[in-house]
Amino acid sequence: MKPEERIRTSKFLSLVLRHQPEVIGVRLDEAGWVAVSELLDGCGRHRRPVTLEQLQEIVATNDKKRFEFSPDGSRIRASQGHSVEVELGYSPMVPPEHLYHGNGRAVGAIHPGPRIAETRAASRALVRGRPLADGPRHGRATWPAGGS
């Protein structure tokens, strides 16, 4: 699969598995899972054919681990960033001292507080050791005042 095709297909799968499963006529269960066969059939019916091998390549090579297969490989889901209601079953965690969000210069460090606690998981990112990973795509990345 060419890199451009892999990126384009990954973005489409993100749309389907995180935001609009109805675009291809599939339904996510309460934990965000859909049968791989149903996903592939839905993609094909809507002129976005994806083979099992391509899907496996996308899941295996995505640097942000956006997707995951069930242990038996029969189902797939997005790992994060849903705008549809799903319960991923992840344990809550205490945010680090500095919480970085991929907004480039618009936002540097976000300090824990009531607003963070109220923010949906889909709109925040806990990135340990990679504070510059997302910001540059929307502008020049910056460190918080006093950061290193």
C-alpha positions in Angstrom: 0.0 0.0 0.0 1.4 3.4 -1.0 1.9 5.8 1.9 -0.6 8.3 0.5 -3.3 5.6 0.1 -2.6 4.3 3.6 -3.0 7.8 5.0 -6.2 8.4 3.0 -7.7 5.1 4.1 -6.7 5.6 7.7 -8.4 9.0 7.8 -11.5 7.4 6.3 -11.4 4.6 8.9 -11.1 7.2 11.6 -14.2 8.9 10.3 -16.1 5.7 10.4 -14.8 4.2 13.7 -14.6 7.4 15.7 -17.3 9.7 14.4 -19.8 8.5 11.7 -20.2 4.7 11.4 -23.4 5.3 9.6 -21.5 6.7 6.6 -20.9 3.1 5.5 -23.9 1.6 7.3 -22.2 -0.1 10.2 -23.0 0.1 13.9 -20.5 0.2 16.7 -21.3 -1.8 19.9 -21.2 0.0 23.3 -17.4 -0.4 23.5 -16.8 0.9 19.9 -16.2 -2.5 18.3 -17.5 -3.6 14.9 -16.9 -6.9 13.1 -14.0 -6.7 10.7 -16.1 -8.4 8.0 -18.9 -5.9 8.5 -16.4 -3.0 8.3 -14.8 -4.3 5.1 -18.2 -5.0 3.5 -19.5 -1.6 4.4 -16.4 0.1 2.9 -16.8 -1.9 -0.3 -20.5 -1.1 -0.6 -19.6 2.6 -0.3 -16.9 2.7 -3.0 -14.0 2.7 -0.4 -12.8 -0.9 -0.8 -10.3 -2.1 1.8 -8.8 -5.6 2.0 -8.1 -7.4 5.2 -4.4 -7.2 4.4 -4.6 -3.4 4.0 -6.6 -3.1 7.2 -3.9 -5.1 9.1 -1.2 -2.9 7.6 -3.0 0.3 8.7 -3.4 -1.0 12.2 0.1 -2.3 12.5 1.8 0.8 11.1 -0.2 3.7 12.6 2.3 5.5 14.8 -0.4 6.8 17.2 -2.1 3.4 17.5 -5.5 4.8 16.5 -7.0 1.4 15.9 -6.9 -2.0 17.6 -8.1 -5.5 16.8 -9.8 -7.7 19.3 -7.6 -10.5 20.7 -9.2 -13.0 18.2 -8.9 -10.5 15.3 -12.6 -10.7 14.5 -13.4 -7.1 15.6 -11.8 -3.7 15.3 -12.3 -0.3 16.9 -10.7 3.1 17.2 -8.6 3.3 20.4 -9.3 7.0 21.1 -10.9 10.2 20.0 -14.5 9.2 19.6 -17.3 11.8 19.2 -19.9 9.0 19.4 -20.7 7.6 22.8 -18.5 4.5 23.5 -17.1 3.1 26.7 -13.6 1.9 25.9 -13.0 0.4 29.3 -9.8 2.3 30.0 -8.9 3.0 33.6 -8.9 6.7 34.7 -5.5 8.2 35.2 -4.1 11.2 36.9 -2.8 13.7 34.3 0.9 14.5 34.4 2.2 17.8 35.8 2.1 19.3 32.3 -0.6 18.2 29.8 0.2 19.0 26.2 -2.4 19.3 23.5 -1.7 19.4 19.8 -2.6 23.0 19.1 0.8 24.4 18.2 1.2 28.0 19.4 -2.4 28.4 20.4 -2.0 26.3 23.6 1.2 25.1 25.3 0.8 23.4 28.7 -2.7 22.9 30.1 -2.6 22.6 33.9 -4.9 20.2 35.6 -8.1 21.8 37.0 -11.8 21.7 36.8 -12.0 22.4 33.1 -9.7 19.4 32.3 -11.8 17.1 34.4 -14.9 18.2 32.6 -13.4 17.8 29.1 -14.4 14.7 27.1 -11.6 12.2 26.4 -12.2 12.9 22.7 -10.8 16.4 23.0 -7.7 15.9 25.2 -4.4 14.1 24.7 -2.1 12.8 27.3 1.2 12.6 25.6 4.2 11.5 27.7 7.6 12.2 26.3 6.2 13.5 23.0 5.0 17.1 23.6 5.8 18.2 20.1 4.3 15.3 18.2 1.0 16.8 17.3 1.4 20.6 17.5 3.5 21.2 14.3 0.8 20.1 11.9 -1.2 23.2 12.9 1.7 25.7 13.1 5.0 26.1 14.8 5.2 24.0 18.0 6.0 25.9 21.2 7.0 25.0 24.7 5.2 26.4 27.7 6.8 29.3 29.5 9.7 28.0 31.5 9.6 24.6 29.6 12.6 22.9 28.1 
